Amino acid sequence: MKIIKIKKMPKARYKITFDDGSDLIVYEEIIINHVLLTGKNVDDNLKRKIISDNDQALPYHQAINYINTKLRSREEIIAYLLKKGNKEDYVRKAITRLEDEGYINDEVFAKSFVNDKIHLSNDGIYKIRKGLERYKVDSDIIDKVISNVNDEASNSRIDKLISKQLRLNTKYTGKVLKNNIFNYLMNLGYDKDIILEKLEDYNFENNINIENEYNRLYKKYSKKYSGNKLGLVIRHHLFQRGYDVTDIENITNKKEPLK
């Protein structure tokens, strides 16, 4: 059969039309490697070779398109290409080619990942590390990139997060509030010892007015309870919010006439 037309298509592909009415869509490198020109005769053996070579080139170009949206880890790309149904051998060759051409570099990926997390999220180092591990980045690369994170900047982020939680939290006080903030920072992936050290610099007592809180609880629960039962319910809720037992008894005694 003879090639009667070659039409350029998006994403470095070409559509080859033969005189028997059949078509082939192949990548540019296939056109070049097989010197495919209008008027060239292509027998069945050559056509099978063209198709085979194009199948091998497919995962490489799929990966290029995948990488163009954002940086990807080596293992992330492998998983993507296999999910697309490519043969493992073809995927392996594509990965080698991508690495040789600099499209895959897990150290560059890790640096970008850490930079984004530092500037665009509240995540701490441990959570960032876990994120890189999920992408199956080599532990030596993770250690190297993480070691370059500025400790002073990380400590400053903890201070800002504690201050923000103190401003936003109007429900709890005392030890309860302190424990809530501790757990919040732990879940974000910050170092336990550093969190505890930082928390010592803050006052968690009486960050909200116990009298106002008592009045709020009284208004809420006096519709349902009265007498000693109401007092017990209010005490219970004040204690849950972290108020000191002595302060609870003082405000309860002070507000006794409200009953």
Residue frames as qw, qx, qy, qz and C-alpha x, y, z in Angstrom:
[[0.000, 0.888, 0.460, 0.000, 0.00, 0.00, 0.00],
 [0.431, 0.357, 0.014, 0.829, 1.09, 3.57, -0.63],
 [0.185, -0.563, -0.410, 0.694, 1.02, 6.65, 1.58],
 [0.247, 0.627, 0.481, 0.560, -1.17, 9.25, -0.08],
 [0.148, -0.814, -0.046, -0.560, -1.42, 11.83, 2.71],
 [0.557, -0.203, -0.548, 0.590, 0.30, 12.81, 5.97],
 [0.189, -0.786, -0.202, -0.553, -1.55, 15.29, 8.16],
 [0.249, 0.222, -0.596, 0.731, -0.12, 16.93, 11.27],
 [0.542, -0.629, -0.497, -0.250, -2.20, 16.59, 14.45],
 [0.342, -0.817, 0.253, -0.390, -1.95, 17.94, 18.03],
 [0.728, -0.548, 0.406, -0.078, 0.53, 16.56, 20.58],
 [0.077, -0.601, 0.737, 0.298, 3.32, 15.69, 18.10],
 [0.609, 0.156, 0.777, -0.017, 1.22, 13.19, 16.18],
 [0.245, 0.346, -0.508, -0.750, 0.56, 12.63, 12.46],
 [0.757, 0.277, 0.483, -0.342, -2.26, 10.93, 10.61],
 [0.069, -0.329, 0.780, 0.528, -1.07, 8.73, 7.75],
 [0.745, 0.375, 0.270, -0.482, -3.62, 7.88, 5.06],
 [0.365, -0.198, 0.822, 0.389, -2.98, 4.96, 2.68],
 [0.325, 0.176, -0.512, -0.776, -4.35, 4.39, -0.79],
 [0.290, -0.236, -0.917, -0.138, -6.50, 1.51, 0.47],
 [0.395, -0.655, -0.290, -0.575, -8.45, 3.97, 2.63],
 [0.741, -0.478, -0.394, 0.260, -6.88, 2.92, 5.95],
 [0.007, -0.880, 0.199, -0.431, -5.33, 5.35, 8.43],
 [0.747, -0.222, -0.419, 0.465, -2.61, 5.29, 11.08],
 [0.161, -0.940, 0.075, -0.292, -1.99, 7.90, 13.76],
 [0.847, -0.070, -0.229, 0.474, 1.63, 7.88, 14.88],
 [0.373, -0.842, -0.001, 0.390, 4.05, 10.10, 16.76],
 [0.327, 0.902, -0.246, -0.137, 6.46, 12.40, 14.97],
 [0.304, -0.610, 0.723, 0.117, 9.47, 10.28, 15.91],
 [0.711, 0.168, 0.682, 0.031, 7.93, 7.33, 14.05],
 [0.551, 0.823, 0.116, -0.073, 7.60, 9.48, 10.92],
 [0.062, 0.870, -0.484, -0.065, 11.27, 10.45, 11.21],
 [0.507, -0.414, 0.755, 0.030, 12.68, 7.05, 12.17],
 [0.647, 0.248, 0.713, 0.109, 10.94, 5.25, 9.31],
 [0.061, -0.260, 0.414, 0.870, 11.28, 8.13, 6.82],
 [0.289, 0.543, 0.788, -0.033, 7.58, 8.08, 6.10],
 [0.047, 0.343, -0.208, -0.915, 6.81, 10.38, 3.19],
 [0.669, 0.489, 0.232, -0.510, 3.90, 10.83, 0.80],
 [0.665, 0.568, -0.402, -0.271, 4.22, 8.31, -2.02],
 [0.036, -0.456, 0.879, -0.133, 6.21, 5.76, 0.00],
 [0.768, -0.074, -0.548, -0.324, 5.15, 2.13, -0.28],
 [0.349, -0.423, 0.673, -0.497, 4.52, 0.36, 3.02],
 [0.580, -0.007, -0.782, -0.228, 4.23, -3.43, 3.08],
 [0.743, -0.536, -0.308, -0.256, 2.58, -5.44, 5.86],
 [0.772, -0.173, -0.342, 0.508, 5.85, -6.11, 7.69],
 [0.260, 0.246, -0.132, 0.924, 6.80, -2.43, 7.75],
 [0.422, -0.543, -0.209, -0.695, 3.29, -1.46, 8.85],
 [0.808, -0.461, -0.364, 0.036, 3.44, -3.91, 11.77],
 [0.625, -0.031, -0.258, 0.736, 6.84, -2.47, 12.71],
 [0.016, -0.432, -0.040, -0.901, 5.45, 1.08, 12.59],
 [0.634, -0.563, -0.280, -0.450, 2.55, 0.10, 14.82],
 [0.826, -0.305, -0.354, 0.315, 4.84, -1.69, 17.29],
 [0.455, 0.127, -0.184, 0.862, 7.26, 1.24, 17.50],
 [0.229, -0.512, -0.120, -0.819, 4.39, 3.64, 18.00],
 [0.756, -0.523, -0.358, -0.163, 3.01, 1.49, 20.84],
 [0.731, -0.186, -0.298, 0.586, 6.42, 1.66, 22.51],
 [0.217, 0.274, -0.038, 0.936, 6.53, 5.44, 22.08],
 [0.379, -0.647, -0.461, -0.474, 3.04, 5.88, 23.54],
 [0.629, -0.633, -0.376, 0.249, 3.89, 5.70, 27.29],
 [0.474, -0.086, -0.031, 0.876, 6.69, 8.25, 26.82],
 [0.042, -0.350, -0.281, -0.893, 4.31, 10.78, 25.30],
 [0.532, -0.645, -0.500, -0.227, 1.56, 10.00, 27.81],
 [0.631, -0.452, -0.306, 0.552, 4.07, 10.73, 30.57],
 [0.281, 0.115, 0.100, 0.948, 5.10, 14.02, 28.94],
 [0.289, -0.541, -0.390, -0.687, 1.47, 15.15, 28.89],
 [0.668, -0.584, -0.456, 0.067, 1.04, 13.98, 32.49],
 [0.583, -0.267, -0.187, 0.744, 4.13, 15.87, 33.65],
 [0.164, 0.389, 0.230, 0.877, 3.11, 19.03, 31.83],
 [0.413, -0.736, -0.382, -0.377, 0.27, 19.63, 34.31],
 [0.426, -0.826, 0.300, -0.216, 2.63, 19.50, 37.34],
 [0.160, 0.546, -0.813, 0.125, 5.79, 17.82, 38.60],
 [0.932, -0.173, -0.112, -0.300, 5.42, 14.10, 39.30],
 [0.485, -0.559, 0.673, -0.007, 7.48, 11.52, 41.17],
 [0.185, 0.337, -0.864, -0.325, 9.03, 8.56, 39.37],
 [0.104, 0.160, 0.968, -0.162, 6.69, 6.04, 41.00],
 [0.387, 0.530, 0.380, -0.652, 3.68, 8.24, 40.39],
 [0.415, 0.536, -0.432, -0.594, 4.42, 8.27, 36.66],
 [0.103, 0.162, -0.973, -0.131, 5.01, 4.51, 36.55],
 [0.249, 0.328, 0.818, -0.402, 1.66, 3.86, 38.27],
 [0.426, 0.589, 0.091, -0.681, -0.09, 6.21, 35.86],
 [0.343, 0.462, -0.657, -0.487, 1.39, 4.57, 32.76],
 [0.014, 0.004, -0.999, 0.029, 0.58, 1.05, 33.95],
 [0.336, 0.440, 0.618, -0.557, -2.97, 2.12, 34.75],
 [0.429, 0.566, -0.218, -0.669, -3.22, 3.30, 31.14],
 [0.932, 0.202, 0.259, -0.152, -2.68, -0.32, 30.09],
 [0.412, 0.758, -0.504, -0.050, 0.86, -0.03, 28.74],
 [0.930, 0.019, -0.324, 0.171, 3.17, -3.04, 28.79],
 [0.632, -0.734, 0.073, 0.237, 5.64, -3.05, 31.67],
 [0.713, -0.017, 0.294, 0.637, 8.58, -3.32, 29.29],
 [0.266, 0.674, 0.300, 0.621, 7.42, -0.27, 27.35],
 [0.375, -0.909, -0.120, -0.140, 6.87, 1.65, 30.59],
 [0.746, -0.490, 0.138, 0.428, 10.36, 0.77, 31.82],
 [0.574, 0.240, 0.311, 0.719, 11.93, 2.01, 28.59],
 [0.014, 0.829, 0.283, 0.482, 9.87, 5.19, 28.73],
 [0.557, -0.824, -0.055, 0.095, 10.96, 5.87, 32.31],
 [0.723, -0.229, 0.219, 0.613, 14.63, 5.42, 31.37],
 [0.373, 0.501, 0.344, 0.701, 14.23, 7.83, 28.47],
 [0.228, -0.891, -0.244, -0.307, 12.41, 10.38, 30.63],
 [0.667, -0.675, 0.044, 0.312, 15.15, 10.20, 33.27],
 [0.660, 0.027, 0.288, 0.694, 17.88, 10.57, 30.65],
 [0.192, 0.595, 0.336, 0.704, 16.16, 13.65, 29.26],
 [0.137, 0.066, -0.418, 0.896, 15.65, 15.17, 32.71],
 [0.471, -0.388, -0.341, -0.715, 11.86, 14.93, 32.80],
 [0.811, -0.493, -0.305, -0.086, 11.97, 12.68, 35.87],
 [0.367, 0.384, -0.529, 0.662, 14.01, 13.84, 38.84],
 [0.569, -0.588, -0.575, 0.001, 12.73, 12.89, 42.30],
 [0.443, -0.298, -0.296, 0.792, 15.00, 15.36, 44.07],
 [0.047, -0.136, -0.214, -0.966, 13.54, 18.24, 42.06],
 [0.481, -0.471, -0.601, -0.431, 10.06, 16.85, 42.71],
 [0.578, -0.475, -0.554, 0.365, 10.74, 16.60, 46.47],
 [0.270, -0.138, -0.135, 0.943, 12.07, 20.16, 46.66],
 [0.241, -0.261, -0.366, -0.860, 9.00, 21.48, 44.86],
 [0.566, -0.472, -0.657, -0.158, 6.67, 19.41, 47.06],
 [0.503, -0.404, -0.459, 0.611, 8.28, 20.68, 50.28],
 [0.120, -0.002, 0.046, 0.992, 8.31, 24.28, 49.05],
 [0.370, -0.386, -0.495, -0.685, 4.59, 24.12, 48.22],
 [0.605, -0.505, -0.612, 0.070, 3.73, 22.60, 51.60],
 [0.433, -0.261, -0.322, 0.800, 5.80, 25.18, 53.47],
 [0.002, -0.074, 0.086, 0.994, 4.25, 28.14, 51.69],
 [0.446, -0.150, -0.442, -0.763, 0.76, 26.92, 50.82],
 [0.725, -0.387, -0.542, -0.178, -0.25, 24.76, 53.78],
 [0.442, -0.741, 0.327, -0.385, 0.10, 24.50, 57.56],
 [0.976, -0.030, -0.210, 0.043, 1.74, 21.07, 57.40],
 [0.438, -0.775, 0.453, 0.044, 4.69, 20.30, 59.65],
 [0.135, 0.595, -0.765, -0.207, 7.83, 18.39, 58.73],
 [0.368, -0.065, 0.920, -0.118, 6.56, 14.94, 59.75],
 [0.612, 0.544, 0.470, -0.330, 3.40, 15.29, 57.68],
 [0.407, 0.773, -0.344, -0.344, 5.44, 16.59, 54.73],
 [0.101, -0.439, 0.888, 0.096, 7.77, 13.61, 55.05],
 [0.524, 0.207, 0.799, -0.210, 4.82, 11.21, 55.06],
 [0.573, 0.702, 0.114, -0.406, 3.53, 12.90, 51.92],
 [0.275, 0.683, -0.627, -0.254, 6.81, 12.27, 50.11],
 [0.286, -0.205, 0.933, -0.072, 6.86, 8.68, 51.34],
 [0.639, 0.427, 0.538, -0.346, 3.41, 8.14, 49.83],
 [0.571, 0.753, -0.190, -0.267, 4.91, 9.17, 46.49],
 [0.964, -0.054, 0.135, 0.222, 7.64, 6.56, 47.15],
 [0.293, 0.869, -0.328, 0.227, 10.47, 9.06, 46.98],
 [0.758, 0.120, -0.506, 0.394, 13.78, 7.52, 48.10],
 [0.583, -0.746, -0.269, 0.176, 14.44, 8.06, 51.82],
 [0.593, -0.203, 0.059, 0.777, 17.90, 9.54, 51.16],
 [0.129, 0.444, 0.339, 0.819, 16.35, 12.19, 48.93],
 [0.416, -0.774, -0.404, -0.256, 13.68, 12.93, 51.54],
 [0.665, -0.554, -0.172, 0.471, 16.31, 13.30, 54.28],
 [0.470, 0.041, 0.176, 0.864, 18.38, 15.62, 52.11],
 [0.047, -0.563, -0.376, -0.735, 15.48, 17.89, 51.17],
 [0.537, -0.744, -0.388, -0.094, 13.94, 17.95, 54.65],
 [0.669, -0.357, -0.165, 0.631, 17.30, 18.83, 56.21],
 [0.296, 0.215, 0.175, 0.914, 17.28, 22.09, 54.25],
 [0.266, -0.767, -0.467, -0.350, 14.05, 23.31, 55.84],
 [0.120, 0.484, -0.351, 0.792, 14.74, 26.30, 58.04],
 [0.390, -0.358, -0.780, 0.334, 14.05, 25.43, 61.70],
 [0.036, -0.240, -0.281, 0.929, 13.48, 29.06, 62.58],
 [0.381, -0.017, -0.389, -0.839, 10.79, 29.37, 59.91],
 [0.514, -0.254, -0.805, -0.151, 9.15, 26.17, 61.16],
 [0.292, -0.332, -0.642, 0.627, 9.12, 27.44, 64.75],
 [0.129, 0.143, 0.011, -0.981, 7.65, 30.72, 63.58],
 [0.463, -0.157, -0.623, -0.611, 4.82, 28.84, 61.88],
 [0.443, -0.345, -0.798, 0.217, 4.03, 27.03, 65.13],
 [0.112, -0.286, -0.385, 0.870, 3.80, 30.35, 66.97],
 [0.298, 0.048, -0.281, -0.911, 1.45, 31.74, 64.33],
 [0.506, -0.223, -0.761, -0.339, -0.75, 28.64, 64.46],
 [0.342, -0.355, -0.718, 0.492, -0.98, 28.75, 68.26],
 [0.037, 0.238, 0.167, -0.956, -1.87, 32.45, 68.20],
 [0.391, -0.049, -0.506, -0.767, -4.50, 31.84, 65.54],
 [0.481, -0.304, -0.820, -0.057, -6.07, 28.99, 67.51],
 [0.218, -0.338, -0.565, 0.720, -6.20, 31.17, 70.61],
 [0.194, 0.156, -0.080, -0.965, -7.99, 33.89, 68.64],
 [0.484, -0.058, -0.615, -0.620, -10.45, 31.54, 66.99],
 [0.470, -0.248, -0.841, 0.098, -11.22, 29.28, 69.93],
 [0.282, -0.391, 0.193, -0.855, -13.93, 30.74, 72.14],
 [0.813, -0.283, -0.353, -0.366, -15.35, 27.51, 73.48],
 [0.879, -0.257, -0.309, 0.257, -12.52, 26.10, 75.63],
 [0.073, -0.887, 0.331, -0.312, -9.93, 27.35, 78.08],
 [0.585, -0.604, 0.522, -0.142, -7.14, 26.10, 80.35],
 [0.411, -0.320, 0.836, 0.172, -5.79, 22.59, 79.98],
 [0.651, 0.460, 0.600, -0.066, -8.55, 21.56, 77.59],
 [0.421, 0.892, -0.044, -0.159, -7.68, 24.36, 75.18],
 [0.144, -0.725, 0.651, 0.172, -3.97, 23.64, 75.55],
 [0.558, -0.061, 0.824, 0.079, -4.50, 19.92, 74.81],
 [0.625, 0.659, 0.400, -0.123, -6.71, 20.74, 71.82],
 [0.283, 0.900, -0.290, -0.163, -4.03, 22.96, 70.32],
 [0.350, -0.509, 0.777, 0.123, -1.36, 20.37, 71.09],
 [0.645, 0.215, 0.733, 0.023, -3.35, 17.68, 69.24],
 [0.507, 0.831, 0.141, -0.179, -4.04, 20.07, 66.38],
 [0.100, 0.837, -0.511, -0.166, -0.32, 20.75, 65.89],
 [0.491, -0.272, 0.825, 0.069, 0.56, 17.06, 66.25],
 [0.678, 0.470, 0.562, -0.064, -1.95, 16.18, 63.52],
 [0.410, 0.893, -0.107, -0.151, -0.31, 18.77, 61.29],
 [0.907, 0.253, -0.131, 0.308, 2.99, 16.93, 61.69],
 [0.060, 0.833, -0.368, 0.409, 5.04, 19.14, 64.01],
 [0.512, 0.195, -0.738, 0.394, 7.62, 17.82, 66.46],
 [0.598, -0.621, -0.505, -0.045, 6.13, 16.89, 69.84],
 [0.591, -0.378, -0.267, 0.660, 8.96, 18.35, 71.94],
 [0.183, 0.136, 0.151, 0.962, 8.97, 21.62, 70.02],
 [0.350, -0.579, -0.486, -0.554, 5.18, 21.93, 70.37],
 [0.631, -0.603, -0.447, 0.195, 5.35, 21.38, 74.14],
 [0.485, -0.203, -0.107, 0.844, 8.17, 23.90, 74.47],
 [0.008, 0.306, 0.302, 0.903, 6.24, 26.49, 72.46],
 [0.445, -0.618, -0.559, -0.329, 3.00, 25.95, 74.40],
 [0.566, -0.454, -0.426, 0.541, 4.78, 26.89, 77.62],
 [0.237, -0.002, 0.041, 0.971, 5.09, 30.44, 76.30],
 [0.287, -0.367, -0.411, -0.783, 1.32, 30.96, 76.16],
 [0.246, 0.025, 0.649, -0.719, -1.39, 31.56, 78.74],
 [0.276, -0.226, -0.816, -0.456, -4.44, 29.37, 78.22],
 [0.155, -0.456, -0.750, 0.453, -6.30, 30.39, 81.34],
 [0.090, 0.716, 0.411, -0.556, -9.32, 32.67, 81.25],
 [0.190, -0.044, 0.520, 0.831, -9.03, 33.33, 77.54],
 [0.274, -0.481, -0.533, -0.640, -12.81, 33.64, 77.61],
 [0.272, -0.352, 0.377, -0.812, -14.91, 35.18, 80.40],
 [0.148, -0.127, -0.969, 0.151, -16.24, 32.47, 82.70],
 [0.249, 0.374, 0.515, -0.730, -19.13, 34.66, 83.81],
 [0.480, 0.382, -0.295, -0.732, -20.29, 35.19, 80.23],
 [0.367, 0.136, -0.892, -0.227, -19.95, 31.46, 79.62],
 [0.044, 0.209, 0.858, -0.467, -21.95, 30.67, 82.75],
 [0.391, 0.414, 0.234, -0.788, -24.73, 33.02, 81.64],
 [0.464, 0.321, -0.585, -0.583, -24.78, 31.48, 78.19],
 [0.270, 0.002, -0.963, 0.017, -25.05, 27.95, 79.61],
 [0.166, 0.282, 0.682, -0.655, -27.70, 29.03, 82.10],
 [0.471, 0.390, -0.063, -0.789, -29.81, 30.55, 79.35],
 [0.462, 0.251, -0.748, -0.405, -29.44, 27.41, 77.24],
 [0.363, -0.046, -0.926, 0.095, -30.08, 24.72, 79.88],
 [0.196, 0.109, 0.572, -0.789, -32.54, 26.49, 82.20],
 [0.609, 0.125, -0.263, -0.738, -35.20, 25.71, 79.61],
 [0.742, 0.051, -0.646, -0.172, -34.70, 22.03, 80.31],
 [0.616, -0.185, -0.647, 0.410, -33.36, 21.76, 83.88],
 [0.283, -0.801, 0.025, -0.527, -33.78, 23.53, 87.22],
 [0.730, -0.651, 0.157, -0.134, -32.39, 23.52, 90.75],
 [0.570, -0.559, 0.570, 0.197, -29.46, 21.24, 91.56],
 [0.775, 0.294, 0.505, 0.241, -29.72, 19.44, 88.20],
 [0.397, 0.900, 0.064, 0.169, -29.23, 22.71, 86.34],
 [0.272, -0.875, 0.399, 0.029, -26.23, 23.56, 88.50],
 [0.738, -0.239, 0.597, 0.205, -24.64, 20.17, 87.85],
 [0.697, 0.568, 0.369, 0.236, -25.16, 20.47, 84.09],
 [0.183, 0.968, -0.115, 0.126, -23.58, 23.94, 84.02],
 [0.484, -0.703, 0.512, 0.090, -20.63, 22.78, 86.16],
 [0.814, 0.062, 0.538, 0.212, -20.12, 19.79, 83.88],
 [0.590, 0.728, 0.227, 0.263, -20.00, 21.92, 80.73],
 [0.060, -0.958, 0.268, -0.076, -17.69, 24.51, 82.29],
 [0.650, -0.489, 0.563, 0.144, -15.34, 21.73, 83.35],
 [0.792, 0.335, 0.451, 0.241, -15.40, 20.21, 79.85],
 [0.398, 0.886, 0.048, 0.233, -14.38, 23.58, 78.44],
 [0.687, 0.265, -0.325, 0.594, -11.31, 23.59, 80.65],
 [0.226, -0.774, 0.134, -0.576, -12.19, 25.94, 83.46],
 [0.228, 0.259, -0.782, 0.519, -10.49, 25.42, 86.79],
 [0.427, -0.464, -0.777, 0.011, -12.63, 23.67, 89.42],
 [0.264, -0.422, -0.427, 0.755, -12.10, 26.51, 91.91],
 [0.101, 0.117, -0.214, -0.965, -13.20, 29.11, 89.35],
 [0.365, -0.297, -0.741, -0.480, -16.26, 27.01, 88.54],
 [0.392, -0.512, -0.703, 0.301, -17.29, 26.82, 92.18],
 [0.161, -0.328, -0.190, 0.911, -16.71, 30.55, 92.66],
 [0.229, -0.011, -0.383, -0.895, -18.85, 31.56, 89.68],
 [0.409, -0.364, -0.800, -0.245, -21.53, 29.01, 90.62],
 [0.334, -0.492, -0.597, 0.538, -21.76, 30.37, 94.15],
 [0.051, -0.245, 0.026, 0.968, -21.79, 33.91, 92.82],
 [0.335, -0.038, -0.511, -0.791, -24.59, 33.13, 90.37],
 [0.029, -0.224, -0.937, 0.266, -26.69, 31.19, 92.87],
 [0.300, 0.423, 0.371, -0.771, -29.46, 33.85, 92.81],
 [0.358, 0.269, -0.544, -0.709, -29.95, 33.10, 89.11],
 [0.187, -0.118, -0.973, -0.073, -31.47, 29.76, 90.11]]
